[in-house]
Amino acid sequence: MSTLLRDLIFDYTLRNVALGSIVLGIVSGAMGSFAVLRKQSLLGDSISHAALPGIALAFMLTGSKAPWILLLGAALAGWLGTYCILSIVRYTRLKEDAAQGIVLSVFFGLGMVLLTLIQRFPTSTKAGLDKFLFGQAATLMAEDVITMGIVGFAAISVMLIFWKEFKLLSFDREYLASLGFPARRLETVLTFLIVGAIVIGLQTVGVVLMSAMLVAPAAAARQWTDRLGWMVGLSGFFGLLAGLSGALISSSIARLPTGPTIVMVLTVITTTSLLFATKRGIVWAKARTWRNRRVFAAYSLLDEIYLLSRTHERFDHPHAVETLKPLSGYTLAGTKAALEALRMQGLVQSGSDERYALTAAGRDNAASRLQGGA
């Protein structure tokens, strides 16, 4: 552990990979929250694939592989892809998912054609452009990380400045427009931020896996909270955790690529959240359902005991468990469990012979509920 920490601080390559992955995780997690809430998860996949021809054209026009040039080309192509999606939806009868699928396949196909043409160039600088397909985080340089940090910081800053507007846009676009805000322009700004989050991650995880960096942290965070602020924060934290963990794991195992490792860590985080998140986790939901059924069964049995007690002179007339079992509709063990739950709440009392009777609190509880239902 100490060796890994020392390498993280002093090893040039590992430090750049870790910092770049952390920046990517935070920014994509935060921006992905808005994409998930607005049901635009496929938008990230479309933009990331649309960015590929922009990278290729930027190199073909300039002959340079400078990070800011390639990122600019990716951003412009991503914007063009987004404009095509919006235009298809606006001027045709195709739905948004169909438009995104069309743009994704067309732009990605064009990017592959351009990359093939670049391979025929008689120059050595063409090497390494194909890393944008699946990512190659090990090639990150200090200037790459600085560029990612600047773009990421700008995206987060704009998000915080327009926080209230983006919040309304995500949950009630019509109400936002009724207040006089330019909803379409705000959508454009938010889309631009998502494009920025995507382009800074292309070198790390590539166009194929970039959509996972947007969707997975936000999907995991959504399971834990109903508040937007907490969701964005958790999503950014999950992205940070996956980026750092993926970088450290890939550096510890020979020939293990960083991008896919980050995505696999995100898969573990998302699966764990889907199962065990206290807000929407499947396991907790099952536990709540089981608990609610027990509570319902206990109070239903309390009502039956109350009705039965009205046939006796005394409301606290005791009854054997075997007598109450048919009233509960459960097994003998289930009936005993329901009676014990009621006894713990002081609604029934039991004697040494395991006979149960209503308490005054139990009588009032059942009477008020049955009279209210009537």
N, C-alpha and C positions, 0 to 999 in steps of 0.2 A: 504493500500500500504506500509506504514511504517512497519507494522507488518510482511508482507511478505518479505520485504527487510531485516529485522532483522533476520528472520528465515533463509533466504538464507545465511547469514553470520555466524550465531551462531549455527543453527541446524545441527548436524552432518550428519544425514541421507539426508536431503534436499541438503546440500552443496555437498555431494558426488554425489548424483544423478544429480544435475545441472552441476557440473564440468565434470562428465563422459559424460553426454549428449552433452555438448558443444564440448568436444574433439571429440566425435564421429561425430557430425554434421560437424565440420570443415574438418576433415580428409576424411570422406566419400564423402562430397560435392566436395572437390578438386579432389580426385581420380576418382569419378564418372564422372567428366567432360570428362576425356579421354576415359572412357568406352562408354559414350554416343556418343562422336564424332567418335569413331571407330566402332559404331553400334554393340556394344557388351553388350547391356543392360542386356540381359538374362544371361550373364556370371556371374554377381553378384549373381543372384538367384541360379545358379548352384553351385557356390563356397560356398555360405552360407549353402546350404543344404548338400553339400559334407563334410562340416566341422563337422557335427553332429557325425558321427561315429568316427572321430578323438578325439573328446571330450570324448566319451564313452570309447574308447580304452585307452586313456591316464589315465583315472581313474582306469580302470580295471588292468592296468599294474603297476601303482604306488600306488593306494589306496589313493591318495591325491587329494584334490580339490583346491590346490594352484593355483592362477590365471595364473601364468606364465606356469605351467605345462599343464593346460587345453588349454591355448591359443596356446602353442606349438603343442599340438595334433591337434587342429583345423587347424593351419597353414599347418601342414604336410598333413593332409587329404585334405585340400583345394588345395594344390599343386598337390597331386595325382589326384584329380578330374580334375584339369586343364590339366595335362599331358594326362589323358585319353581322354579328349575332343580333344586336338590337335592331338593325335594319331589316333583317329577315323576319323577325317577330312582328315588327311594325307594319311592313308592307306586304306580307304574305299571310296565309292562313296556318302556317306551321307554328307549332308550339315551341317554347324556349328550349326544351331538351333536344328536340329535333334540330333546331338551329345550331345549338352547341355541338351536337354530334357531327353536323356537316362541316362546320368551321374547324373542328378538331382534326378530322380526317384530311381535309383539303390542305390545311396549312402544314400539318405534319408531313404529308406526302411531298409537298413542295420543299420543305426543309430537307428531307432525305435526298431529293433530287439535287438540290444545291450542294449538299455535303459531298455527294458523289462527284459532281463537277469540280469541286474544290480539290479533291484528291488527285486530279489530273494536272493541277497547277505545278509548274516546274520551280517550286520554291519550298524550302524546308519549314517555313513558318506556318504552313498549313497543318502541321502535326498537332494533335491534341484537341481539335475542334469537336471530334466525335465524343469527347468526354461529357458534353452537355446532354447526351442522350440518357445516360445512366448516372452521371455525376462522377467526379473524381476529386474528392475532398483533399486528398494528399497533395494535390498540385496547388492548393491555396497558398498565395504569397501574402506578405504583410500588407501590400497595397490593395489586394483583393479584400482582405478583412476590413481595412479602413473604408473602402468604397461601400461594402455591405453595411458597415456601422453608420455611415453618413446617411445612406438611403433609408435604413431602418429607423434611425433617430428621427428623420424628417417625417416618415410615415406615422410613427407613434405620436409625434408632436401634433400633426394635423388631426389625428384621431381624437386626441384630448381636447383640442380647440373646438372641434365640432361635435363633441361628445353628445350633447343633448339632442342635436339635430339628427345624428346618426341613430340615436336610441329611438326617436320617434319614427325615423325612416324604416327601422327594422321591425317595429311592432304595429305602426298605424300610419301608413303613408298618406292616406286620405286626410287624416286629422292634421298631419304636418302641412299638407297643401292648403287646408282650410285656414291655417294660421298665417298664411301668406309667405311661407318659406318656399324657395325654388326647389321643389322636390327632385326635378329632373337633373338640375345642376349638382345637387347633393349626391344623387346616385352616381353621377359622373365622377365626382371627387372620390367617393368611396371605392368605385371600381378602379380608379387610378391608384389608390393605395393598395388594393389587392394585387394589381399588376406589379407594383413596386415590391411587394412581399414575395411575389413569384420569381421575378427576375434575379433577385439576390440569392435565390436558392438553387438556380439552375446548375451552377458549377459544383455545388455540394451534393445534391441528390439527383439532378438531371430532370429532364422534362417528363419522363415516364413516372417518376415517383413523387413529383412535387405536389400533386393534388393531395397526397396523403398527409403532407406537412400542414396543409390548410385545414383539412376536414377532421383528421383523427384527434388532435388536441382539443378542438372545439367540441367534438362529439363526446369526448371523455369528460370535459368540464361541464357539459350540459347535464350530465347525470347527477352532479353533486349540488346544483344550485338553481334557483329560479331568478336570481338577480343578475342583470347584465354586467355590472361592475365585477362581481365575483367570478362570473363566467369568463370574462376577458382575462382577468388576472390569473385564474386557474389554468386557462388555456395556454397563456404565455409561459406559466411555470412548467406545465407538462411538456411544452415544446423545448424549453430550456433543459429540463431533466433528460429528455430523450436525446437532444443534441449532444450534451456532455457525456451521457452514458454511452451513446453510440460511438463517439470519438474515442473514448477510453477503451471500450471493448475491442473495437477494430484495431487499435494500436497494440493490444495485448496478444492478438491472434494473427499469425502470419497470413497474408494474402486475403484478409477479410475486408471487403469494401465498406467504407464508412456510411455512404448513403443508404444502402439496404439495411445495414445494421441499425441506423437511426429509425427507419420505418418499422423494423421488427420490435424495437423497444417501444415505439408508439403503439404497436399492436397489443403488446402486453399491457400497457397502461390503459388503453381503451377497453380491452376485454375485461380487465379487473374492474374498471369503473362501471361497465355495463352490468357486471354481476353483483358487485358489492357496494356501489354508491348508496349512501343513506337516503338520497332523495328519490332516485329512480332505478336503483339497482334491482336486478331481477330477484336476487336472493332476499333482499330486504322487502321487496314488494310481496313475495311469497310469505315471508314471516309476518308482515302486517296483515295480510289476508287471513292467515291462520289465527293470528291473535284476535282479529275482529270477529272471526267465526266463533271463537271460544267465548268472547264477551257477549256476542249475540245469544249463543246457546245458554250462557249463565243467566242472562236477564230473562230469556224466554222461560227458563225453568223457574225463576223467581216468580214470574207472573202466574205460572201454573200452580205453584205452591200457594200463592195468595188466593187464587180461586178455590183451591181445595180447602184452604183454611176457613173459608166462609161457610162451608158445610158443617163445621164443628162449632161448639159453643165457645171455644177459646181459639183466638187466632194463632197462638203459639203452641197449638197441638202438634206434637212431634210425629214424624213419619219415617218409616224405614226407607233405606236406599232402594230396596227392591220395589217398593210402592211407587217411588218417584221415577224410576227408570223408564217406564212406558210414557211418562209425561215429557221426558226430555228428548226422546227419539234417538238417544245415543246408547252406546254400550254401557255396561255397568261401570267400567273404568272411566268412560267419558262423563257419566253422570256424577261419579264421585269427584272428578276433577272440577266440574262446574260448581258443585256444592262447596268444595273447598275454596274456590275463587270467591264465591258469595260470602263464605264465612270469614275470609280474610278482610272483606270490606265491611264486616259487621252487619250484614243483611240477613244472615241466618245464624243459628247457633246449633251446636251438636252436643249430645250427651255421651256418656261412656259406652252406650249401646249402639253407637253410630246411627242414631235417629236424629233427624234434622227438623228444626222448627223455625218459623219466622221470628225475627226480632221486631221491635217497634219501628226501627229504621227501615227494615225490609218491607214491612207492611205499608208504611207511608210511601216508600219508593215505588212499589208496584201499584198502589192505589192511584197515585198521581199520574203515572204513565198510562195506566189503562183508562182512567177517566179523561185524560187529555186526548187519547186516541179515539175515545168514543165521541 
